[in-house]
Amino acid sequence: MVASRDPVMLTELLAEDATFHSPVLFAPQRGRDTTALYLVGAMHVLANDSFHYVREVAGDRDAVLEFVAEVDDIHINGVDMIAWDHNDQITDFKVMLRPLRAIQLVQQKMADLLQAMEKDESIDELA
């Protein structure tokens, strides 16, 4: 899904009551549409040619995926913590990032992207 940058595929993977935990927002973001919005935004900010997963720890209903990427000459190291239900739909998605410069960069780029999306673009147009 990351490679294809397909928001339709993402939406189908998310449970209706999915929750997204941002590395920069205190409050969890709830609901399929909101979770999809943040994840599509993150794909646009992070999923460039340098993005790749370096480690995976998986259980029956959850996984932790470590990734690395470089954006604007800043090395980003992060972790996606994902839980899914018996229908194989994602119920919880938490992103953690390091170092601090990476968090600050991603926060600014996500804010700019979400603001642009709010003004005049849909998720589908950004894919």
N, CA, C and O atoms as a GROMACS GRO file, in nm:
protein
  508
    1MET      N    1   0.083  -0.118   0.000
    1MET     CA    2   0.000   0.000   0.000
    1MET      C    3   0.087   0.125   0.000
    1MET      O    4   0.055   0.222  -0.068
    2VAL      N    5   0.198   0.124   0.075
    2VAL     CA    6   0.288   0.238   0.075
    2VAL      C    7   0.349   0.258  -0.063
    2VAL      O    8   0.358   0.371  -0.112
    3ALA      N    9   0.391   0.149  -0.126
    3ALA     CA   10   0.454   0.158  -0.257
    3ALA      C   11   0.358   0.213  -0.363
    3ALA      O   12   0.397   0.292  -0.447
    4SER      N   13   0.231   0.170  -0.357
    4SER     CA   14   0.134   0.214  -0.457
    4SER      C   15   0.075   0.352  -0.426
    4SER      O   16   0.021   0.418  -0.514
    5ARG      N   17   0.087   0.394  -0.300
    5ARG     CA   18   0.028   0.521  -0.255
    5ARG      C   19  -0.120   0.529  -0.292
    5ARG      O   20  -0.168   0.632  -0.338
    6ASP      N   21  -0.190   0.419  -0.269
    6ASP     CA   22  -0.330   0.406  -0.308
    6ASP      C   23  -0.421   0.433  -0.188
    6ASP      O   24  -0.434   0.348  -0.101
    7PRO      N   25  -0.484   0.552  -0.182
    7PRO     CA   26  -0.570   0.584  -0.068
    7PRO      C   27  -0.695   0.498  -0.060
    7PRO      O   28  -0.748   0.477   0.048
    8VAL      N   29  -0.742   0.447  -0.174
    8VAL     CA   30  -0.859   0.359  -0.172
    8VAL      C   31  -0.824   0.230  -0.099
    8VAL      O   32  -0.901   0.181  -0.017
    9MET      N   33  -0.707   0.174  -0.130
    9MET     CA   34  -0.662   0.053  -0.063
    9MET      C   35  -0.650   0.078   0.087
    9MET      O   36  -0.688  -0.007   0.168
   10LEU      N   37  -0.597   0.193   0.124
   10LEU     CA   38  -0.582   0.227   0.265
   10LEU      C   39  -0.717   0.232   0.334
   10LEU      O   40  -0.735   0.174   0.441
   11THR      N   41  -0.811   0.301   0.274
   11THR     CA   42  -0.944   0.313   0.334
   11THR      C   43  -1.007   0.177   0.356
   11THR      O   44  -1.073   0.155   0.458
   12GLU      N   45  -0.988   0.085   0.263
   12GLU     CA   46  -1.044  -0.050   0.278
   12GLU      C   47  -0.976  -0.127   0.391
   12GLU      O   48  -1.038  -0.216   0.450
   13LEU      N   49  -0.852  -0.094   0.422
   13LEU     CA   50  -0.780  -0.162   0.529
   13LEU      C   51  -0.817  -0.110   0.668
   13LEU      O   52  -0.789  -0.177   0.768
   14LEU      N   53  -0.878   0.006   0.676
   14LEU     CA   54  -0.907   0.069   0.804
   14LEU      C   55  -1.046   0.032   0.855
   14LEU      O   56  -1.144   0.036   0.780
   15ALA      N   57  -1.054  -0.003   0.982
   15ALA     CA   58  -1.184  -0.025   1.047
   15ALA      C   59  -1.255   0.110   1.059
   15ALA      O   60  -1.191   0.214   1.063
   16GLU      N   61  -1.385   0.106   1.066
   16GLU     CA   62  -1.465   0.229   1.076
   16GLU      C   63  -1.422   0.313   1.197
   16GLU      O   64  -1.420   0.436   1.189
   17ASP      N   65  -1.389   0.248   1.307
   17ASP     CA   66  -1.353   0.318   1.430
   17ASP      C   67  -1.201   0.323   1.452
   17ASP      O   68  -1.156   0.332   1.566
   18ALA      N   69  -1.124   0.318   1.345
   18ALA     CA   70  -0.977   0.320   1.356
   18ALA      C   71  -0.931   0.445   1.431
   18ALA      O   72  -0.994   0.551   1.424
   19THR      N   73  -0.820   0.429   1.502
   19THR     CA   74  -0.761   0.540   1.576
   19THR      C   75  -0.617   0.560   1.529
   19THR      O   76  -0.542   0.464   1.514
   20PHE      N   77  -0.580   0.686   1.507
   20PHE     CA   78  -0.444   0.721   1.469
   20PHE      C   79  -0.380   0.800   1.581
   20PHE      O   80  -0.438   0.894   1.634
   21HIS      N   81  -0.257   0.759   1.618
   21HIS     CA   82  -0.178   0.829   1.720
   21HIS      C   83  -0.061   0.895   1.650
   21HIS      O   84   0.029   0.827   1.600
   22SER      N   85  -0.063   1.025   1.646
   22SER     CA   86   0.040   1.105   1.580
   22SER      C   87   0.162   1.120   1.670
   22SER      O   88   0.150   1.121   1.792
   23PRO      N   89   0.280   1.131   1.610
   23PRO     CA   90   0.398   1.157   1.693
   23PRO      C   91   0.404   1.300   1.746
   23PRO      O   92   0.488   1.332   1.830
   24VAL      N   93   0.315   1.386   1.698
   24VAL     CA   94   0.320   1.526   1.742
   24VAL      C   95   0.190   1.576   1.807
   24VAL      O   96   0.190   1.683   1.868
   25LEU      N   97   0.083   1.504   1.794
   25LEU     CA   98  -0.044   1.546   1.855
   25LEU      C   99  -0.069   1.465   1.981
   25LEU      O  100  -0.047   1.344   1.983
   26PHE      N  101  -0.116   1.530   2.086
   26PHE     CA  102  -0.142   1.460   2.211
   26PHE      C  103  -0.265   1.371   2.200
   26PHE      O  104  -0.261   1.254   2.239
   27ALA      N  105  -0.373   1.425   2.147
   27ALA     CA  106  -0.499   1.351   2.142
   27ALA      C  107  -0.501   1.253   2.025
   27ALA      O  108  -0.460   1.288   1.914
   28PRO      N  109  -0.549   1.132   2.047
   28PRO     CA  110  -0.566   1.038   1.935
   28PRO      C  111  -0.668   1.093   1.835
   28PRO      O  112  -0.763   1.161   1.873
   29GLN      N  113  -0.646   1.062   1.710
   29GLN     CA  114  -0.738   1.103   1.603
   29GLN      C  115  -0.825   0.983   1.570
   29GLN      O  116  -0.773   0.876   1.537
   30ARG      N  117  -0.956   0.998   1.578
   30ARG     CA  118  -1.046   0.883   1.570
   30ARG      C  119  -1.129   0.883   1.442
   30ARG      O  120  -1.170   0.988   1.391
   31GLY      N  121  -1.154   0.762   1.392
   31GLY     CA  122  -1.240   0.743   1.276
   31GLY      C  123  -1.161   0.709   1.151
   31GLY      O  124  -1.046   0.749   1.135
   32ARG      N  125  -1.225   0.633   1.063
   32ARG     CA  126  -1.161   0.588   0.938
   32ARG      C  127  -1.112   0.705   0.853
   32ARG      O  128  -0.997   0.706   0.809
   33ASP      N  129  -1.199   0.803   0.830
   33ASP     CA  130  -1.163   0.913   0.741
   33ASP      C  131  -1.047   0.996   0.797
   33ASP      O  132  -0.956   1.034   0.724
   34THR      N  133  -1.052   1.023   0.926
   34THR     CA  134  -0.945   1.101   0.988
   34THR      C  135  -0.814   1.025   0.987
   34THR      O  136  -0.708   1.081   0.957
   35THR      N  137  -0.820   0.896   1.021
   35THR     CA  138  -0.699   0.812   1.020
   35THR      C  139  -0.641   0.806   0.878
   35THR      O  140  -0.520   0.819   0.860
   36ALA      N  141  -0.727   0.787   0.779
   36ALA     CA  142  -0.681   0.783   0.640
   36ALA      C  143  -0.617   0.915   0.600
   36ALA      O  144  -0.514   0.916   0.532
   37LEU      N  145  -0.676   1.026   0.641
   37LEU     CA  146  -0.621   1.158   0.608
   37LEU      C  147  -0.478   1.171   0.660
   37LEU      O  148  -0.389   1.214   0.586
   38TYR      N  149  -0.456   1.135   0.784
   38TYR     CA  150  -0.322   1.147   0.842
   38TYR      C  151  -0.224   1.048   0.777
   38TYR      O  152  -0.109   1.084   0.753
   39LEU      N  153  -0.267   0.928   0.750
   39LEU     CA  154  -0.177   0.830   0.691
   39LEU      C  155  -0.142   0.864   0.546
   39LEU      O  156  -0.028   0.844   0.504
   40VAL      N  157  -0.237   0.914   0.471
   40VAL     CA  158  -0.207   0.957   0.334
   40VAL      C  159  -0.111   1.076   0.338
   40VAL      O  160  -0.018   1.084   0.259
   41GLY      N  161  -0.135   1.167   0.430
   41GLY     CA  162  -0.043   1.279   0.446
   41GLY      C  163   0.097   1.232   0.480
   41GLY      O  164   0.195   1.282   0.423
   42ALA      N  165   0.107   1.138   0.570
   42ALA     CA  166   0.238   1.083   0.608
   42ALA      C  167   0.306   1.016   0.489
   42ALA      O  168   0.427   1.026   0.473
   43MET      N  169   0.228   0.946   0.407
   43MET     CA  170   0.286   0.883   0.288
   43MET      C  171   0.347   0.989   0.196
   43MET      O  172   0.454   0.968   0.140
   44HIS      N  173   0.279   1.101   0.181
   44HIS     CA  174   0.330   1.206   0.093
   44HIS      C  175   0.454   1.272   0.149
   44HIS      O  176   0.541   1.315   0.074
   45VAL      N  177   0.463   1.281   0.279
   45VAL     CA  178   0.579   1.344   0.342
   45VAL      C  179   0.698   1.249   0.348
   45VAL      O  180   0.811   1.290   0.323
   46LEU      N  181   0.672   1.122   0.380
   46LEU     CA  182   0.782   1.028   0.408
   46LEU      C  183   0.812   0.928   0.298
   46LEU      O  184   0.927   0.887   0.283
   47ALA      N  185   0.713   0.890   0.221
   47ALA     CA  186   0.730   0.776   0.128
   47ALA      C  187   0.797   0.818  -0.002
   47ALA      O  188   0.736   0.817  -0.109
   48ASN      N  189   0.925   0.855   0.009
   48ASN     CA  190   1.003   0.886  -0.110
   48ASN      C  191   1.094   0.766  -0.142
   48ASN      O  192   1.077   0.659  -0.082
   49ASP      N  193   1.187   0.782  -0.233
   49ASP     CA  194   1.274   0.670  -0.272
   49ASP      C  195   1.361   0.619  -0.158
   49ASP      O  196   1.407   0.505  -0.162
   50SER      N  197   1.385   0.700  -0.057
   50SER     CA  198   1.470   0.657   0.054
   50SER      C  199   1.393   0.578   0.160
   50SER      O  200   1.454   0.510   0.243
   51PHE      N  201   1.261   0.586   0.158
   51PHE     CA  202   1.180   0.520   0.260
   51PHE      C  203   1.188   0.368   0.245
   51PHE      O  204   1.170   0.315   0.136
   52HIS      N  205   1.217   0.300   0.356
   52HIS     CA  206   1.208   0.154   0.357
   52HIS      C  207   1.199   0.102   0.500
   52HIS      O  208   1.246   0.165   0.595
   53TYR      N  209   1.136  -0.012   0.512
   53TYR     CA  210   1.125  -0.078   0.642
   53TYR      C  211   1.251  -0.158   0.668
   53TYR      O  212   1.302  -0.225   0.578
   54VAL      N  213   1.300  -0.152   0.790
   54VAL     CA  214   1.425  -0.221   0.825
   54VAL      C  215   1.404  -0.334   0.925
   54VAL      O  216   1.492  -0.417   0.943
   55ARG      N  217   1.287  -0.336   0.990
   55ARG     CA  218   1.261  -0.442   1.087
   55ARG      C  219   1.111  -0.459   1.106
   55ARG      O  220   1.035  -0.363   1.098
   56GLU      N  221   1.070  -0.582   1.131
   56GLU     CA  222   0.930  -0.613   1.154
   56GLU      C  223   0.919  -0.710   1.270
   56GLU      O  224   0.989  -0.812   1.274
   57VAL      N  225   0.832  -0.679   1.363
   57VAL     CA  226   0.798  -0.770   1.473
   57VAL      C  227   0.647  -0.786   1.466
   57VAL      O  228   0.574  -0.689   1.483
   58ALA      N  229   0.600  -0.907   1.442
   58ALA     CA  230   0.457  -0.927   1.418
   58ALA      C  231   0.399  -1.034   1.509
   58ALA      O  232   0.463  -1.135   1.539
   59GLY      N  233   0.277  -1.009   1.551
   59GLY     CA  234   0.198  -1.105   1.627
   59GLY      C  235   0.074  -1.141   1.547
   59GLY      O  236   0.064  -1.111   1.428
   60ASP      N  237  -0.022  -1.204   1.614
   60ASP     CA  238  -0.145  -1.245   1.546
   60ASP      C  239  -0.232  -1.126   1.507
   60ASP      O  240  -0.296  -1.128   1.402
   61ARG      N  241  -0.236  -1.023   1.591
   61ARG     CA  242  -0.324  -0.909   1.566
   61ARG      C  243  -0.252  -0.775   1.576
   61ARG      O  244  -0.315  -0.670   1.586
   62ASP      N  245  -0.119  -0.780   1.573
   62ASP     CA  246  -0.046  -0.653   1.579
   62ASP      C  247   0.093  -0.669   1.520
   62ASP      O  248   0.145  -0.780   1.505
   63ALA      N  249   0.153  -0.554   1.487
   63ALA     CA  250   0.288  -0.554   1.431
   63ALA      C  251   0.356  -0.421   1.464
   63ALA      O  252   0.291  -0.318   1.482
   64VAL      N  253   0.487  -0.428   1.473
   64VAL     CA  254   0.571  -0.310   1.488
   64VAL      C  255   0.667  -0.310   1.370
   64VAL      O  256   0.743  -0.405   1.352
   65LEU      N  257   0.663  -0.204   1.291
   65LEU     CA  258   0.745  -0.193   1.171
   65LEU      C  259   0.837  -0.073   1.186
   65LEU      O  260   0.790   0.040   1.196
   66GLU      N  261   0.968  -0.097   1.186
   66GLU     CA  262   1.064   0.012   1.194
   66GLU      C  263   1.098   0.057   1.053
   66GLU      O  264   1.120  -0.026   0.964
   67PHE      N  265   1.104   0.188   1.034
   67PHE     CA  266   1.137   0.240   0.901
   67PHE      C  267   1.243   0.349   0.911
   67PHE      O  268   1.267   0.406   1.017
   68VAL      N  269   1.305   0.376   0.797
   68VAL     CA  270   1.398   0.488   0.783
   68VAL      C  271   1.363   0.560   0.654
   68VAL      O  272   1.310   0.502   0.559
   69ALA      N  273   1.394   0.689   0.653
   69ALA     CA  274   1.373   0.772   0.534
   69ALA      C  275   1.461   0.895   0.549
   69ALA      O  276   1.510   0.927   0.658
   70GLU      N  277   1.479   0.964   0.439
   70GLU     CA  278   1.550   1.091   0.442
   70GLU      C  279   1.462   1.195   0.372
   70GLU      O  280   1.418   1.175   0.258
   71VAL      N  281   1.438   1.304   0.440
   71VAL     CA  282   1.358   1.413   0.386
   71VAL      C  283   1.435   1.542   0.412
   71VAL      O  284   1.473   1.572   0.525
   72ASP      N  285   1.456   1.618   0.306
   72ASP     CA  286   1.530   1.745   0.316
   72ASP      C  287   1.662   1.728   0.390
   72ASP      O  288   1.698   1.807   0.477
   73ASP      N  289   1.735   1.622   0.354
   73ASP     CA  290   1.866   1.592   0.412
   73ASP      C  291   1.863   1.560   0.561
   73ASP      O  292   1.966   1.565   0.628
   74ILE      N  293   1.746   1.528   0.614
   74ILE     CA  294   1.735   1.488   0.755
   74ILE      C  295   1.699   1.340   0.759
   74ILE      O  296   1.601   1.296   0.698
   75HIS      N  297   1.779   1.263   0.831
   75HIS     CA  298   1.755   1.120   0.848
   75HIS      C  299   1.642   1.101   0.948
   75HIS      O  300   1.646   1.156   1.059
   76ILE      N  301   1.543   1.024   0.909
   76ILE     CA  302   1.428   0.997   0.994
   76ILE      C  303   1.425   0.849   1.026
   76ILE      O  304   1.436   0.764   0.937
   77ASN      N  305   1.409   0.818   1.153
   77ASN     CA  306   1.394   0.680   1.198
   77ASN      C  307   1.260   0.675   1.270
   77ASN      O  308   1.233   0.758   1.358
   78GLY      N  309   1.177   0.579   1.234
   78GLY     CA  310   1.046   0.574   1.295
   78GLY      C  311   0.994   0.434   1.312
   78GLY      O  312   1.052   0.336   1.264
   79VAL      N  313   0.882   0.426   1.382
   79VAL     CA  314   0.818   0.298   1.410
   79VAL      C  315   0.668   0.316   1.387
   79VAL      O  316   0.607   0.411   1.435
   80ASP      N  317   0.610   0.223   1.312
   80ASP     CA  318   0.465   0.212   1.299
   80ASP      C  319   0.420   0.097   1.387
   80ASP      O  320   0.468  -0.016   1.372
   81MET      N  321   0.329   0.124   1.480
   81MET     CA  322   0.271   0.018   1.564
   81MET      C  323   0.126   0.003   1.520
   81MET      O  324   0.045   0.095   1.532
   82ILE      N  325   0.094  -0.114   1.470
   82ILE     CA  326  -0.035  -0.136   1.404
   82ILE      C  327  -0.107  -0.253   1.471
   82ILE      O  328  -0.048  -0.357   1.497
   83ALA      N  329  -0.235  -0.233   1.498
   83ALA     CA  330  -0.320  -0.341   1.550
   83ALA      C  331  -0.439  -0.358   1.457
   83ALA      O  332  -0.488  -0.260   1.401
   84TRP      N  333  -0.485  -0.481   1.440
   84TRP     CA  334  -0.600  -0.506   1.353
   84TRP      C  335  -0.695  -0.604   1.418
   84TRP      O  336  -0.659  -0.675   1.512
   85ASP      N  337  -0.816  -0.607   1.367
   85ASP     CA  338  -0.922  -0.689   1.425
   85ASP      C  339  -0.934  -0.823   1.353
   85ASP      O  340  -0.853  -0.856   1.266
   86HIS      N  341  -1.036  -0.900   1.390
   86HIS     CA  342  -1.058  -1.033   1.331
   86HIS      C  343  -1.096  -1.026   1.183
   86HIS      O  344  -1.091  -1.128   1.113
   87ASN      N  345  -1.134  -0.908   1.134
   87ASN     CA  346  -1.163  -0.888   0.991
   87ASN      C  347  -1.040  -0.840   0.914
   87ASN      O  348  -1.049  -0.804   0.797
   88ASP      N  349  -0.925  -0.840   0.982
   88ASP     CA  350  -0.799  -0.792   0.924
   88ASP      C  351  -0.806  -0.645   0.884
   88ASP      O  352  -0.741  -0.602   0.789
   89GLN      N  353  -0.885  -0.568   0.957
   89GLN     CA  354  -0.890  -0.424   0.936
   89GLN      C  355  -0.814  -0.355   1.049
   89GLN      O  356  -0.823  -0.395   1.165
   90ILE      N  357  -0.739  -0.252   1.014
   90ILE     CA  358  -0.658  -0.180   1.112
   90ILE      C  359  -0.749  -0.104   1.208
   90ILE      O  360  -0.837  -0.028   1.166
   91THR      N  361  -0.727  -0.126   1.337
   91THR     CA  362  -0.804  -0.058   1.441
   91THR      C  363  -0.724   0.050   1.511
   91THR      O  364  -0.781   0.145   1.566
   92ASP      N  365  -0.592   0.037   1.509
   92ASP     CA  366  -0.507   0.131   1.581
   92ASP      C  367  -0.374   0.144   1.506
   92ASP      O  368  -0.313   0.044   1.469
   93PHE      N  369  -0.331   0.268   1.485
   93PHE     CA  370  -0.207   0.294   1.412
   93PHE      C  371  -0.133   0.405   1.486
   93PHE      O  372  -0.180   0.519   1.492
   94LYS      N  373  -0.018   0.371   1.540
   94LYS     CA  374   0.062   0.469   1.615
   94LYS      C  375   0.196   0.487   1.545
   94LYS      O  376   0.261   0.389   1.506
   95VAL      N  377   0.237   0.612   1.529
   95VAL     CA  378   0.365   0.644   1.466
   95VAL      C  379   0.453   0.713   1.569
   95VAL      O  380   0.410   0.806   1.638
   96MET      N  381   0.577   0.666   1.578
   96MET     CA  382   0.676   0.731   1.664
   96MET      C  383   0.797   0.763   1.578
   96MET      O  384   0.836   0.684   1.492
   97LEU      N  385   0.857   0.882   1.600
   97LEU     CA  386   0.969   0.928   1.518
   97LEU      C  387   1.084   0.974   1.606
   97LEU      O  388   1.066   1.012   1.722
   98ARG      N  389   1.202   0.971   1.548
   98ARG     CA  390   1.322   1.027   1.609
   98ARG      C  391   1.413   1.071   1.497
   98ARG      O  392   1.392   1.023   1.385
   99PRO      N  393   1.508   1.153   1.513
   99PRO     CA  394   1.536   1.240   1.628
   99PRO      C  395   1.443   1.360   1.628
   99PRO      O  396   1.351   1.370   1.547
  100LEU      N  397   1.468   1.453   1.721
  100LEU     CA  398   1.383   1.570   1.736
  100LEU      C  399   1.374   1.651   1.607
  100LEU      O  400   1.265   1.699   1.572
  101ARG      N  401   1.485   1.667   1.536
  101ARG     CA  402   1.481   1.742   1.408
  101ARG      C  403   1.386   1.677   1.309
  101ARG      O  404   1.318   1.747   1.233
  102ALA      N  405   1.380   1.545   1.310
  102ALA     CA  406   1.288   1.474   1.220
  102ALA      C  407   1.143   1.500   1.259
  102ALA      O  408   1.058   1.521   1.172
  103ILE      N  409   1.116   1.498   1.388
  103ILE     CA  410   0.980   1.525   1.435
  103ILE      C  411   0.938   1.665   1.394
  103ILE      O  412   0.827   1.686   1.344
  104GLN      N  413   1.025   1.761   1.414
  104GLN     CA  414   0.993   1.900   1.379
  104GLN      C  415   0.970   1.916   1.230
  104GLN      O  416   0.878   1.986   1.189
  105LEU      N  417   1.053   1.852   1.148
  105LEU     CA  418   1.038   1.859   1.003
  105LEU      C  419   0.906   1.796   0.959
  105LEU      O  420   0.831   1.856   0.882
  106VAL      N  421   0.877   1.678   1.007
  106VAL     CA  422   0.754   1.609   0.969
  106VAL      C  423   0.632   1.688   1.018
  106VAL      O  424   0.533   1.698   0.946
  107GLN      N  425   0.639   1.743   1.137
  107GLN     CA  426   0.528   1.823   1.188
  107GLN      C  427   0.499   1.940   1.094
  107GLN      O  428   0.383   1.966   1.061
  108GLN      N  429   0.602   2.011   1.051
  108GLN     CA  430   0.582   2.126   0.963
  108GLN      C  431   0.528   2.084   0.827
  108GLN      O  432   0.435   2.145   0.774
  109LYS      N  433   0.586   1.980   0.770
  109LYS     CA  434   0.541   1.934   0.638
  109LYS      C  435   0.399   1.879   0.643
  109LYS      O  436   0.320   1.903   0.551
  110MET      N  437   0.364   1.807   0.750
  110MET     CA  438   0.228   1.757   0.764
  110MET      C  439   0.129   1.872   0.782
  110MET      O  440   0.021   1.869   0.724
  111ALA      N  441   0.165   1.972   0.861
  111ALA     CA  442   0.077   2.086   0.881
  111ALA      C  443   0.052   2.158   0.749
  111ALA      O  444  -0.062   2.194   0.718
  112ASP      N  445   0.159   2.178   0.670
  112ASP     CA  446   0.144   2.243   0.540
  112ASP      C  447   0.055   2.161   0.447
  112ASP      O  448  -0.032   2.215   0.379
  113LEU      N  449   0.078   2.030   0.445
  113LEU     CA  450   0.002   1.942   0.357
  113LEU      C  451  -0.144   1.936   0.398
  113LEU      O  452  -0.233   1.947   0.314
  114LEU      N  453  -0.171   1.919   0.527
  114LEU     CA  454  -0.310   1.911   0.573
  114LEU      C  455  -0.383   2.042   0.550
  114LEU      O  456  -0.503   2.043   0.520
  115GLN      N  457  -0.313   2.152   0.564
  115GLN     CA  458  -0.375   2.283   0.537
  115GLN      C  459  -0.412   2.293   0.388
  115GLN      O  460  -0.520   2.341   0.355
  116ALA      N  461  -0.323   2.250   0.300
  116ALA     CA  462  -0.351   2.253   0.157
  116ALA      C  463  -0.468   2.160   0.123
  116ALA      O  464  -0.554   2.194   0.041
  117MET      N  465  -0.471   2.044   0.187
  117MET     CA  466  -0.580   1.949   0.162
  117MET      C  467  -0.712   2.006   0.210
  117MET      O  468  -0.815   1.989   0.144
  118GLU      N  469  -0.711   2.073   0.322
  118GLU     CA  470  -0.832   2.131   0.378
  118GLU      C  471  -0.888   2.239   0.286
  118GLU      O  472  -1.009   2.254   0.273
  119LYS      N  473  -0.798   2.314   0.223
  119LYS     CA  474  -0.842   2.423   0.137
  119LYS      C  475  -0.909   2.376   0.010
  119LYS      O  476  -1.019   2.421  -0.023
  120ASP      N  477  -0.843   2.284  -0.063
  120ASP     CA  478  -0.899   2.256  -0.194
  120ASP      C  479  -0.866   2.121  -0.255
  120ASP      O  480  -0.892   2.100  -0.374
  121GLU      N  481  -0.810   2.030  -0.181
  121GLU     CA  482  -0.775   1.903  -0.242
  121GLU      C  483  -0.829   1.788  -0.160
  121GLU      O  484  -0.834   1.794  -0.038
  122SER      N  485  -0.868   1.682  -0.230
  122SER     CA  486  -0.913   1.561  -0.161
  122SER      C  487  -0.796   1.464  -0.150
  122SER      O  488  -0.691   1.484  -0.212
  123ILE      N  489  -0.814   1.360  -0.071
  123ILE     CA  490  -0.712   1.257  -0.056
  123ILE      C  491  -0.678   1.196  -0.192
  123ILE      O  492  -0.561   1.174  -0.223
  124ASP      N  493  -0.780   1.168  -0.272
  124ASP     CA  494  -0.757   1.105  -0.402
  124ASP      C  495  -0.669   1.191  -0.494
  124ASP      O  496  -0.588   1.137  -0.569
  125GLU      N  497  -0.685   1.322  -0.487
  125GLU     CA  498  -0.605   1.410  -0.574
  125GLU      C  499  -0.460   1.412  -0.534
  125GLU      O  500  -0.375   1.442  -0.618
  126LEU      N  501  -0.428   1.382  -0.409
  126LEU     CA  502  -0.291   1.387  -0.362
  126LEU      C  503  -0.216   1.256  -0.388
  126LEU      O  504  -0.093   1.253  -0.378
  127ALA      N  505  -0.285   1.152  -0.419
  127ALA     CA  506  -0.219   1.021  -0.439
  127ALA      C  507  -0.143   1.017  -0.568
  127ALA      O  508  -0.082   0.916  -0.601
   0.00000   0.00000   0.00000
